[in-house]
Amino acid sequence: MSSAQPIRWGIIGPGTIARTFADGIAHSRTGKLVAIATRNPEKPGLAENFPGARIVKGYEALLEDSEIDAVYIAVPHTGHAEWAIKAIRAGKHVLVEKPIALTSYDADAIYHEAKKAGVFAGEAFMYRVHPQTAKIVELVKSGAIGALRIIRTSFGFNMGTFRPEHRLFANETAGGGILDVGGYPVSMARLIAGAAEGKPFVEPEKVAGVGHLGQSGVDEWASAVLQFPGGVIAEVSCSIMANQDNTLRIIGSEGRIEVKDFWFASGHKGGVGKIELFKGNEQQTIEVKEDRWLYSFEVDAAGDAIRAGRQEFTSPGMGWADSVGNLRVLDQWRASIGLEYSVEKAAKRVTNLAGDKVTLGNSIPKRSIPGISKPASVVTLGFEFFPNFAAASLTLDAFYEAGGNVFDTAFIYGGGKTESIFGDWHTSRNVNREEIVLIGKGAHSPLVYPDIIAKQLDQSLNRLKTDYVDIYFMHRDNTDVPVGEFVDAMDAEVKRGRIRGIFGGSNWTRERMDEAAAYAAKNGKLAPAALSNNYSLAEMLDPIWAGCVTSSTDEWKTWLNERQVPNFAWSSQGRGFFTDRAGRDKHDDEEIVRCWYSDRNFVRRDRAIELAAKLGRSPIHIALAYVIAQQFPVIPLIGPRTIAELEDSLSALDIKLTPDEVKWLEA
């Protein structure tokens, strides 16, 4: 884009912050306001509040407007992610009013969309790109107050009385202080902690929050303590029902810095910002005079990035990692006080993040599994790591929309949380249960007994909101119990209709599987017909967890080839061994070293790296393709935590390794 050509802005949502941003555009050097989108074009005052802008009916119409280069999204918090993604998919650059999304997971999804689309995306913390902020950073970096010790800052005001009609008190639109203004002190604390280390920002090692939830369930006042590397402590506070001094205090070993209303810099229409520096008995006032309007800096920072072909702000503006990290702290702060909005729960969150109905796609190839009547995706999604439904649903939606229909759950994961998440997901999405291949697991150590299977399955099915699983695995084995008793217990669940496919053992040995098959044949029972053991290009040398079994050895491969028992393989990509976290000279990750480091595995890793370079892929893609390419049925379990990680894993599915390449990788 030409440096002389103005960035043509459109605004979605005509509220107060939109009018303020429009002022910023009017006083910028890079921008021009072209249109304002509203669902009520007859609303009085629109022409006066947005002079010179076309009034467009409906947000979609603005996204379809070819005269718009960039979109500023100023709808309530709950609409930020949806309209950011829709704008990005329409090819528009986006600047989203803070918070860019309700959670760090949502923000990560937005930036992933922007990365794919090749457009700019940013979170609108206007103070971050003001010269006063750059001056504060410079003072900390220069050691003006010595070594950094403590940061104290707040953003709080008093609405006076509870006003249920106001957005700040509305649970359904994610009101309260933490999301509305808490991001300011948190973002400044992370910026200052980073400046002390010569970095754009630093993430805290610990976050502990407290707060008061009002009658609508939103936080009316709250505080948190952040501990950064090196012992630096930040005390942050926000409120909508308590006036605070809103002063930034940066305390060092030799002095302190104080800045009143740091987030407002030198004023909306320009003026003089004051930084007070205290050192010993001396006090110095550093003035930052700016004639420009506050929001014009934000407009131009975005405009300069767009013109230069950059996709994110440069520091001290909030780049993508900075923005996601800031929301991650707010996630932890909210979790500390038990603040989950109604819109984040399954009853209200019934569409994907872009607001669309979730339907089964066809990008992921399908395969047939003996004993399962439905086609099954060639990879299975495991999701034991997600903190709540809102975070998990992003990946569940994306997997299903890509064509993934095999889901791995277990009684023990998250104390039952992940089973409940899956139950909430498939019912809230109203997906066809008959299209899903659902794996359930029970009888984990130490409760590995035949009578536990039915008891835990009772609870699992209730959480999963279904009356059957397609595949059932015992999570562990107990060789002190005759294997026939376990076969009888699982066979009984098939007869009850609660297992409507196949069953087997997770982390079972070959000998135990053969013994179970022989018992079943002799006694007219169904035999275990599936396995869920570790399998990967790298052979697991030491169990990751007690009782784990690998099936990556040569002896196992011979057995699997002969039996053709499907193996739903966990840790199929070596748990980081095929990433840059591992290496012959890297010993920081105790688990990787203990479980995977051997000469044989490193030769395989070298070959995966070599083949990846030849194909223009990553070694972890080769590792996943290797598992899928086996001559016996292996269905790898993948455990992505974000949509970006999911799509990266799925990108390996188009790699078709030949038998010769498989043998070569095995060295």
C-alpha positions in Angstrom: 0.0 0.0 0.0 1.3 3.5 -0.9 2.6 5.6 1.9 0.6 8.5 0.5 -2.7 6.6 0.3 -4.9 7.0 3.4 -6.1 3.9 5.2 -9.8 3.8 4.6 -11.5 3.0 8.0 -14.9 1.5 8.7 -16.3 1.3 12.2 -18.6 -1.4 13.5 -20.7 -0.2 16.4 -21.6 3.5 16.9 -21.0 3.8 20.6 -19.0 6.2 22.7 -15.6 4.6 22.1 -16.3 4.5 18.4 -16.9 8.3 18.4 -13.6 8.7 20.3 -11.8 6.6 17.8 -13.4 8.6 14.9 -11.8 11.7 16.5 -8.5 9.9 16.4 -8.9 9.1 12.7 -9.8 12.7 12.0 -6.6 14.0 13.6 -4.3 11.2 12.2 -1.9 11.4 9.3 -2.7 8.0 7.9 -6.4 7.4 8.2 -9.7 8.5 6.7 -13.1 7.5 8.1 -15.3 6.2 5.3 -18.2 4.4 6.9 -19.9 3.5 10.2 -21.9 0.3 10.4 -25.0 0.2 12.6 -28.0 -2.1 13.0 -30.1 1.0 13.5 -29.3 3.6 10.8 -32.2 5.8 12.0 -30.6 6.4 15.3 -30.4 10.2 16.0 -27.0 11.8 16.0 -25.1 9.4 13.8 -24.3 12.0 11.1 -23.2 14.5 13.7 -21.1 12.1 15.7 -19.4 10.7 12.6 -19.1 13.6 10.2 -18.3 12.7 6.6 -18.9 9.0 7.1 -21.4 6.9 5.2 -24.0 5.3 7.5 -24.2 1.6 6.6 -27.0 -0.6 7.7 -25.7 -3.9 9.1 -22.2 -5.0 10.0 -22.1 -7.5 7.1 -22.7 -4.7 4.6 -19.6 -2.9 5.8 -17.4 -6.0 5.5 -18.6 -6.4 1.9 -17.7 -2.7 1.1 -14.7 -2.6 -1.3 -13.9 0.9 -0.2 -13.0 -0.2 3.3 -9.4 -1.2 4.1 -9.5 -1.6 7.8 -12.2 -2.1 10.4 -12.4 -0.8 14.0 -14.6 -3.1 16.1 -16.4 -1.3 18.9 -19.3 -3.6 19.7 -19.7 -5.0 23.3 -17.0 -7.4 24.5 -19.0 -10.5 23.6 -19.0 -9.6 19.9 -15.3 -8.7 19.5 -14.0 -12.2 18.5 -17.0 -12.9 16.1 -16.7 -9.7 14.2 -12.9 -9.7 14.2 -12.9 -13.1 12.5 -15.6 -12.2 10.1 -13.8 -9.0 9.1 -10.5 -10.9 8.7 -12.2 -13.5 6.5 -13.5 -10.6 4.4 -9.9 -9.5 3.8 -10.0 -6.5 6.1 -7.4 -5.3 8.5 -8.8 -5.1 12.0 -8.3 -3.1 15.2 -10.4 -4.4 18.0 -11.3 -2.5 21.1 -9.9 -4.0 24.2 -10.3 -6.7 25.3 -9.8 -8.2 21.8 -11.7 -11.3 23.1 -13.0 -12.7 26.3 -10.1 -15.1 26.8 -6.6 -15.8 25.6 -7.8 -18.8 23.7 -10.3 -16.7 21.7 -7.5 -14.1 21.1 -5.2 -16.7 19.8 -7.9 -17.9 17.4 -8.3 -14.3 16.1 -4.6 -13.9 15.5 -4.4 -17.3 13.8 -7.1 -16.2 11.4 -5.2 -13.0 10.7 -1.9 -14.9 10.1 -3.6 -17.1 7.5 -5.3 -14.1 5.8 -2.2 -12.0 5.8 -3.9 -9.0 7.4 -3.1 -6.7 10.3 -4.8 -7.4 13.6 -4.4 -5.5 16.8 -5.8 -4.9 20.2 -6.7 -1.3 20.9 -4.7 -0.3 24.0 -4.2 3.3 22.9 -1.8 4.3 25.7 0.8 1.7 24.6 1.7 3.7 21.4 1.8 7.1 23.1 5.3 8.8 23.5 4.7 9.1 27.3 4.7 5.3 27.5 7.9 5.1 25.5 9.5 7.6 27.9 8.5 5.5 30.9 10.0 2.4 29.3 13.2 4.4 28.6 13.5 5.5 32.2 13.2 2.0 33.5 15.6 0.6 31.0 18.2 3.3 31.8 18.2 2.3 35.5 16.9 5.7 36.6 15.4 4.1 39.7 17.9 1.2 40.0 16.8 -2.4 39.9 13.1 -2.9 39.6 11.3 -4.2 42.7 7.6 -3.4 42.8 4.9 -2.1 40.4 1.6 -0.8 41.7 -1.1 0.4 39.5 -4.9 0.6 39.2 -7.8 1.6 37.0 -11.0 2.1 38.9 -14.0 4.3 39.0 -17.4 4.4 40.8 -20.6 3.9 38.9 -22.4 4.9 42.1 -25.3 2.4 42.1 -26.0 -0.9 40.6 -27.5 -0.3 37.1 -28.7 -3.6 35.7 -29.3 -2.1 32.2 -25.7 -0.9 31.9 -23.1 -3.0 30.0 -20.7 -2.8 32.9 -23.1 -4.7 35.1 -24.4 -7.1 32.4 -23.2 -10.6 32.8 -24.5 -11.6 29.4 -22.1 -9.0 27.7 -19.1 -9.8 30.0 -19.3 -6.7 32.2 -17.2 -6.0 35.3 -13.9 -4.4 35.9 -11.3 -7.0 35.0 -12.2 -7.3 31.3 -13.2 -3.6 30.9 -10.3 -1.9 32.6 -8.2 -4.5 34.4 -6.2 -5.1 31.2 -4.6 -1.6 31.5 -2.7 -2.2 34.8 -1.9 -5.7 33.8 -0.5 -4.7 30.4 1.5 -1.9 31.9 3.0 -4.2 34.6 4.0 -6.8 32.0 5.5 -4.0 29.9 7.5 -2.5 32.8 8.7 -5.9 34.0 9.9 -6.5 30.4 11.6 -3.2 30.2 13.7 -4.0 33.2 15.0 -7.1 31.4 15.4 -5.4 28.1 12.4 -7.2 26.6 9.1 -5.9 25.1 7.2 -7.6 27.9 7.5 -10.4 30.4 5.0 -12.9 31.6 4.4 -13.4 35.3 5.3 -16.8 36.9 2.4 -16.6 39.4 -1.0 -14.8 39.4 -3.2 -14.7 42.5 -6.4 -12.7 42.4 -9.3 -11.7 44.7 -12.4 -9.8 44.0 -16.0 -9.0 44.8 -18.8 -10.3 42.6 -21.9 -8.1 42.6 -25.5 -9.2 42.3 -25.3 -9.7 38.5 -22.2 -11.9 39.0 -19.6 -9.6 37.5 -16.6 -8.2 39.4 -17.3 -4.8 40.9 -13.8 -4.5 42.4 -10.8 -6.8 42.2 -7.1 -6.9 42.8 -4.3 -9.3 41.9 -0.7 -9.9 42.6 1.7 -10.9 39.8 5.1 -12.4 40.5 7.6 -12.0 37.7 11.0 -13.6 37.2 13.7 -12.2 39.3 11.4 -11.4 42.2 9.6 -8.4 40.7 6.1 -8.0 42.2 3.2 -6.2 40.6 0.0 -5.2 42.5 -2.8 -4.4 40.2 -6.4 -3.3 40.9 -9.5 -2.4 39.0 -13.1 -1.4 39.9 -16.4 -0.1 38.6 -17.8 0.6 42.0 -14.9 2.2 43.8 -12.8 5.3 42.9 -9.1 4.6 42.8 -6.2 7.0 42.4 -5.2 5.3 39.1 -1.6 6.1 39.6 1.2 4.0 38.2 4.0 3.5 40.7 7.3 1.9 39.7 9.5 1.2 42.7 13.2 0.4 42.3 16.2 -0.1 44.5 17.2 3.6 44.2 13.9 5.5 43.7 10.5 5.4 42.2 8.4 6.7 39.3 4.8 7.9 39.6 2.5 8.6 36.7 -1.1 9.8 37.3 -3.7 8.3 34.9 -0.9 6.6 32.8 -3.5 5.2 30.4 -4.7 8.7 29.5 -1.2 9.9 28.7 -1.3 13.7 27.9 -5.0 13.9 27.4 -7.6 13.1 24.8 -6.9 16.2 22.7 -3.2 16.5 23.6 -1.5 18.4 26.4 1.2 17.8 28.9 1.8 14.4 30.6 3.8 14.4 33.8 6.2 11.7 35.0 7.3 12.2 38.6 10.8 10.7 39.4 11.7 10.4 43.1 15.3 9.6 44.0 16.5 10.1 47.6 15.3 13.5 48.7 15.1 14.8 45.1 12.0 15.0 43.0 12.0 15.6 39.2 9.0 16.2 37.0 9.5 15.0 33.4 7.0 16.6 31.1 5.8 14.9 27.9 4.1 17.5 25.8 2.0 16.4 22.9 -0.4 18.4 20.7 -1.8 15.4 18.9 -5.0 13.7 20.0 -4.5 10.6 22.1 -6.3 8.1 19.7 -4.5 9.5 16.6 -1.3 7.7 17.8 -3.2 4.4 17.7 -4.7 5.1 14.3 -1.2 5.9 12.9 0.5 3.0 14.6 -2.0 0.6 12.9 -1.8 2.6 9.7 2.0 2.5 9.6 2.0 -1.3 10.2 -0.6 -1.8 7.4 1.4 0.3 4.9 4.6 -1.6 5.8 2.9 -4.9 5.3 3.3 -5.8 9.0 0.5 -7.9 10.6 0.9 -6.6 14.2 2.0 -3.6 16.3 5.6 -3.1 17.1 6.6 -2.6 20.7 5.6 -0.9 22.9 2.3 -1.4 21.0 0.8 -4.8 21.9 1.9 -7.4 19.4 0.1 -10.8 19.1 2.1 -12.6 21.8 1.8 -9.6 24.1 -1.9 -9.4 23.6 -2.5 -13.1 24.2 -0.3 -13.1 27.2 -2.2 -10.2 28.7 -5.5 -12.0 28.4 -3.9 -15.1 29.9 -3.3 -13.1 33.1 -6.9 -11.9 33.0 -8.0 -15.5 32.5 -6.1 -16.5 35.7 -7.4 -13.5 37.6 -11.0 -14.3 36.7 -10.4 -18.0 37.6 -9.1 -17.0 41.0 -12.4 -15.3 41.9 -14.6 -17.7 40.1 -15.8 -15.3 37.4 -17.3 -17.2 34.4 -19.8 -15.3 32.3 -23.1 -16.9 31.2 -22.1 -16.4 27.6 -19.1 -18.7 28.1 -21.2 -21.6 29.2 -22.7 -24.2 26.9 -26.3 -23.0 27.2 -25.4 -19.7 25.6 -22.3 -20.6 23.5 -24.1 -22.7 20.9 -22.2 -21.6 17.8 -18.5 -21.5 16.8 -16.4 -18.4 17.6 -17.5 -16.7 14.3 -21.1 -17.2 15.2 -21.8 -20.0 12.7 -23.5 -23.4 13.2 -21.1 -26.2 13.8 -21.4 -28.9 11.1 -19.2 -32.0 10.2 -16.7 -31.2 7.5 -14.8 -33.6 5.2 -11.2 -32.4 5.1 -9.9 -35.1 7.4 -9.8 -38.5 5.7 -11.8 -41.3 7.1 -11.0 -45.0 7.6 -12.9 -48.1 8.6 -12.1 -49.7 12.0 -13.1 -53.3 12.5 -16.0 -53.6 14.9 -17.1 -49.9 14.3 -19.9 -49.4 11.9 -19.2 -45.7 11.3 -16.4 -44.2 9.2 -13.8 -42.8 11.6 -11.4 -39.9 11.1 -7.7 -41.0 10.7 -6.8 -39.0 13.8 -8.5 -38.8 17.2 -8.9 -35.7 19.3 -7.9 -35.9 23.0 -8.7 -32.8 25.1 -7.7 -33.4 28.7 -5.9 -30.0 29.1 -8.6 -27.4 28.6 -9.6 -25.3 31.7 -13.3 -24.9 30.8 -16.0 -25.3 28.1 -15.4 -22.0 26.4 -11.7 -22.8 25.7 -12.3 -26.5 24.8 -15.1 -25.7 22.4 -12.8 -23.8 20.1 -10.8 -26.8 19.3 -13.7 -29.2 19.4 -15.6 -27.1 16.9 -12.5 -26.7 14.6 -11.8 -30.5 14.7 -15.4 -31.4 13.9 -15.7 -28.8 11.2 -12.5 -30.2 9.6 -14.1 -33.7 9.5 -12.8 -35.1 12.8 -15.3 -37.4 14.4 -13.3 -39.5 16.9 -13.0 -38.1 20.4 -11.0 -39.6 23.3 -12.3 -39.1 26.8 -11.7 -40.7 30.1 -13.2 -41.0 33.6 -10.1 -39.7 35.3 -9.3 -36.7 33.0 -9.7 -33.5 35.0 -11.7 -35.3 37.7 -14.5 -35.7 35.2 -14.4 -32.2 33.7 -13.4 -33.2 30.2 -16.3 -35.7 30.0 -18.7 -33.0 31.0 -17.2 -30.6 28.5 -17.7 -33.2 25.7 -21.3 -33.7 26.9 -22.0 -30.0 26.9 -20.3 -29.6 23.5 -22.2 -32.2 21.5 -25.5 -31.3 23.0 -25.1 -27.5 22.7 -24.0 -27.9 19.1 -26.8 -30.3 18.4 -24.5 -32.5 16.3 -25.6 -35.9 15.2 -24.4 -38.3 17.9 -24.5 -41.1 15.3 -21.7 -39.4 13.4 -19.4 -39.5 16.4 -17.0 -42.2 17.4 -16.7 -41.7 21.2 -14.0 -43.3 23.2 -14.5 -43.8 26.9 -11.9 -45.1 29.4 -12.2 -46.2 33.0 -10.5 -48.3 35.7 -7.4 -46.3 36.2 -4.9 -47.1 38.9 -5.4 -47.8 41.7 -9.1 -48.7 41.0 -8.4 -51.4 38.4 -11.1 -54.0 39.3 -13.9 -55.6 37.3 -16.7 -54.1 39.4 -15.3 -50.5 38.9 -16.0 -50.7 35.1 -19.8 -50.5 35.4 -19.8 -48.0 38.3 -17.5 -45.6 36.5 -19.3 -46.0 33.2 -22.5 -45.0 34.9 -20.9 -41.6 35.9 -19.1 -41.2 32.5 -22.3 -41.6 30.4 -24.1 -39.1 32.6 -21.3 -36.6 32.2 -21.0 -37.3 28.4 -24.8 -36.9 28.0 -25.1 -40.1 26.0 -26.2 -43.6 26.7 -23.3 -45.4 25.0 -19.7 -45.2 24.0 -18.4 -46.6 20.7 -15.1 -47.8 22.1 -14.2 -48.6 25.7 -10.7 -49.0 27.1 -9.6 -50.0 30.6 -7.2 -47.3 31.4 -4.7 -49.6 33.0 -4.3 -53.3 33.7 -4.1 -55.2 37.0 -2.4 -58.5 36.6 -3.3 -59.6 40.1 -6.9 -60.0 38.7 -7.6 -62.9 36.3 -8.0 -61.4 32.9 -11.3 -63.3 32.3 -13.0 -61.2 35.0 -12.2 -58.0 33.0 -13.4 -59.6 29.8 -16.6 -60.6 31.5 -17.2 -57.1 32.8 -16.7 -55.4 29.5 -18.6 -58.1 27.6 -21.5 -57.4 29.9 -21.5 -53.7 29.0 -21.7 -54.6 25.3 -24.7 -56.8 26.0 -26.3 -53.9 28.0 -25.8 -51.7 24.9 -23.5 -49.2 26.7 -20.5 -50.2 24.6 -21.8 -50.4 21.0 -18.5 -51.2 19.3 -15.3 -52.6 20.5 -13.4 -52.7 23.8 -9.9 -53.3 24.9 -7.0 -52.2 27.1 -5.0 -49.0 27.3 -1.4 -49.8 28.5 -1.9 -53.5 28.2 0.9 -55.9 27.3 0.8 -58.3 24.3 0.7 -61.3 26.6 -2.3 -60.0 28.5 -4.2 -59.2 25.3 -3.5 -62.7 23.9 -4.6 -64.2 27.2 -7.8 -62.2 27.1 -8.5 -63.3 23.5 -8.0 -66.9 24.4 -10.4 -66.7 27.4 -13.1 -65.0 25.3 -12.8 -67.7 22.6 -13.1 -70.5 25.1 -16.0 -69.0 27.0 -18.1 -67.5 24.2 -17.4 -63.9 25.1 -16.4 -60.9 23.0 -12.6 -60.5 22.9 -10.7 -57.3 23.4 -10.5 -55.9 19.9 -8.6 -52.6 20.4 -5.6 -51.2 22.1 -4.5 -47.7 23.3 -0.8 -47.8 23.9 2.0 -45.4 23.1 3.2 -45.6 19.5 5.5 -43.3 17.7 8.5 -43.0 15.5 10.6 -42.5 18.7 10.5 -45.5 21.0 9.5 -44.6 24.6 12.4 -45.8 26.8 11.0 -45.1 30.2 7.3 -44.8 31.0 6.0 -41.2 31.0 3.6 -42.2 33.8 3.6 -45.3 36.0 1.9 -48.2 34.2 2.4 -46.9 30.7 3.2 -49.3 27.9 4.8 -48.5 24.6 4.1 -50.5 21.5 6.8 -49.0 19.3 9.3 -51.8 19.7 10.1 -54.3 16.9 8.4 -57.1 18.8 5.2 -55.0 19.1 5.2 -54.2 15.4 5.4 -57.8 14.6 2.4 -58.6 16.9 0.3 -55.7 15.6 1.0 -56.8 12.0 -0.1 -60.3 12.8 -3.2 -59.4 14.8 -4.3 -56.2 13.0 -5.6 -54.9 16.3 -6.3 -51.1 15.9 -4.1 -49.1 18.3 -5.3 -45.6 19.3 -1.9 -44.3 20.0 -1.1 -41.7 22.5 2.0 -39.4 22.4 2.2 -40.3 18.7 4.5 -37.3 18.0 6.9 -38.1 20.8 5.8 -35.4 23.3 8.2 -32.8 21.9 11.0 -35.0 20.9 10.6 -34.0 17.2 10.6 -30.3 18.1 13.4 -27.9 19.0 12.7 -28.7 22.6 14.9 -31.7 22.1 18.4 -32.2 20.8 21.7 -34.0 21.7 22.9 -30.8 23.4 19.6 -30.0 25.2 18.9 -31.5 28.6 16.5 -28.9 30.2 13.3 -31.0 29.8 13.7 -33.9 32.2 10.8 -35.9 30.8 12.0 -35.7 27.2 15.5 -36.8 28.2 14.3 -39.6 30.4 11.7 -41.0 28.1 13.1 -40.5 24.6 16.9 -39.9 24.5 18.8 -42.8 22.9 21.1 -43.1 19.9 18.5 -45.0 17.9 15.8 -42.3 18.5 18.2 -39.5 17.6 19.0 -41.2 14.3 15.3 -41.4 13.6 14.9 -37.8 14.6 17.8 -36.8 12.3 16.0 -38.6 9.4 12.7 -37.0 10.2 14.4 -33.6 10.1 16.1 -34.5 6.8 12.8 -35.7 5.2 10.9 -32.7 6.5 13.4 -30.4 4.9 13.1 -32.2 1.6 9.2 -32.0 1.7 9.1 -28.5 3.1 7.4 -29.6 6.3 8.3 -29.9 10.0 9.7 -33.0 11.7 6.6 -33.4 13.9 4.6 -33.6 10.6 6.8 -36.5 9.5 6.4 -38.2 12.9 2.6 -38.1 12.6 2.6 -39.2 9.0 4.8 -42.1 10.0 2.3 -43.4 12.5 -0.6 -43.2 10.0 1.4 -44.9 7.3 1.8 -48.2 9.2 0.6 -51.5 7.6 -1.5 -52.2 10.7 -4.3 -49.9 12.0 -2.9 -47.1 14.1 -5.1 -44.1 14.9 -3.0 -41.4 16.5 -4.4 -39.3 19.4 -3.5 -35.6 19.1 -3.9 -33.1 21.9 -3.7 -29.6 20.5 -4.5 -26.8 22.9 -5.2 -24.1 20.3 -6.7 -24.0 16.8 -3.3 -23.1 15.4 -1.8 -26.3 16.9 -4.7 -28.3 15.6 -4.4 -27.1 12.1 -0.7 -27.6 12.2 -1.1 -31.2 13.1 -3.9 -31.8 10.5 -1.6 -30.3 7.8 0.5 -33.6 8.1 -2.4 -35.6 6.8 -1.6 -34.9 3.2 1.9 -36.4 3.6 1.8 -39.9 2.1 4.9 -41.8 3.1 5.9 -44.8 1.0 6.9 -48.1 2.6 10.5 -47.4 1.7 10.3 -44.0 3.4 8.8 -45.7 6.5 11.7 -48.2 6.6 14.3 -45.5 6.1 12.9 -43.4 8.9 13.1 -46.5 11.2 16.9 -46.6 10.3 
